[in-house]
Amino acid sequence: MNNSRRVALKTTGAFATLVSLGIITQSQAQAAVDHASFQVKTLEDALKAVGGTPANSDQVSLNSPDIAENGAVVPVGASSKLPNTTEIYLLVEKNPMPLCAAFMIPAGTVPDVQTRLKMGQSSNIMAVVKADGKLYSAVKETKVTLGGCGG
């Protein structure tokens, strides 16, 4: 475990403690995330919800399999080499709700995230990174052989 991961774990633990002690409420904690953004139905609306149209950047990396055998559990990772990265979003173009994940990156933390997404069909996956108030992206196509979003 490297130092930046330890810092992130300590920060998350401290935040959870504040909620459990009643110093801040769960609704205050959830206020940081715009849940309506996850309900939009098109990629264009999802991009608007995260801040606009991003520019392609070779400083943003997106890792996903070329072929996912099961769309219910597609491993996806994203990282950024851009300084002052504060947010990473993962979007799946052809999903019923394209915005799949949002990560807030604390200062001093390595901007590298890993998760598993559901994909209903073969589609482009987009990683959108917010750094210095600007949006950057990387896109990769992943083919799905067995759908995970009701397919």
N, C-alpha and C positions, 0 to 999 in steps of 0.2 A: 504494500500500500504506500503510495507516494504522499508527500506532504500536502499537495493540493487536494487530494481526495480526503485526507484526514480533516483538513479545514472545512471542506464541504459537509462531511459527516458531522463535525462538531456544530456547524452552523445550523444544519437541519435539526439536530438533536436539541439545540438551544431553543429553536423556534417551536418545536413540539412541546417542550417544557413550558414555554410561555403560554401556549394554548391550554395545556393541562392544568396549569395553576390559575387560570382565569385572568391572567394579566391582559391578554388579548383574546378576543372571541374568535370562534371558528368562522363566523361571517366576515370578520376583519381579515382573517387569513385568506379566505376565498375571494375577497374583493380584489386581490392582486391579479386574479385570472378572470378574463372575460368569457364566461361560459357560453354566451350567445355566439361567439366566434366558432365554436365547435358545432353549431347547429346549421350553418350555412350549407347550401346544396351545390354550389358551383365553385370551381377553382378560382374564378375571377373574384367572387365574393369573399372567398377565404383569403386571397391575397390582400384584398382591401381591408379585411379584418385584422391582418397582422401588420398593416402599415403601407401597403402599396405594391407596385411591381418592382421586384428586385432585379439587380444587374447580375449577369453571369460572372462568376469569379473562380479563378483557379486556386484561390486561397481557401475555398470551401470544399470539403471532401464529403462524399456520400458513399456509404458502403451498403450494398444490398446484393442478394444473389441474382445472377442472371436469370435463373429459373427457380421458382419456389414451388416445391411439390405440394405444399399445403398453404393456402391463402389465409388460414386462420392464425398462423404463427410465422410471419415473415420477419427474420432478423434484419434490423436496419440500424445503421450507425451514421452519425454525422460529426464532423469536427471542423474547426476553423483555425486558420493561422492568422486571421485578422486581429490586430490589437484592439482592445476594449470591446470584445464581444460580450454582449449582455443577454442575448436571447437566441435560441435555436428552435425553429419550427419544422415539423415534418408533415408533408402533405402528400396525399395520393390522389392523382388527377381524376380517376374514374370511380372512386369510392362514392357512396351515397352522400357522405359528409366528408369532404376532402381534408379538412384540418384534423390530423390524427394525434399530434402530440405537440406540446409547448414546454420548453425548458427555459427557466430563468437562470442565467449563469452569474453566480456571485463574483465580485471582484477578487482577483488572485486565484481563481479556479481555472483549470485547464478546460477549454471549451470543446469537450469530447463527450458525446452521449451515445448510449446504446439502448435499444428497446426492441420489442416485437410488435408488429402492426398487423391488423387484419386487412386483407385485400380481397375484394369480391371478384376481380378479374385482372388480367394482364394490364399494366398501366405504367405511366411514368410516376416515379417518386421524386419529390422535390424537397431539398433541404434549404430553408431560408434562414439566413443568419443576420442578426441586427448588430452592427458594430459602428460605434461613433455616430449613432442616429441614422445610419444608412442601411439599406437592405441589399444583401448579396445572396446568390443561390448557386446550387448545383443540381443537376437533374440526371436520373438514371432510369432506364426502362427495366422492369422486372416482369417476367412472364410467369403467370400462375397456372398450374395444372389442375388444382382443385380449389374452388372459391371458398372464401372465408366469411363473406358478408352476405349470408343467405343464399350463396350460390352452390 
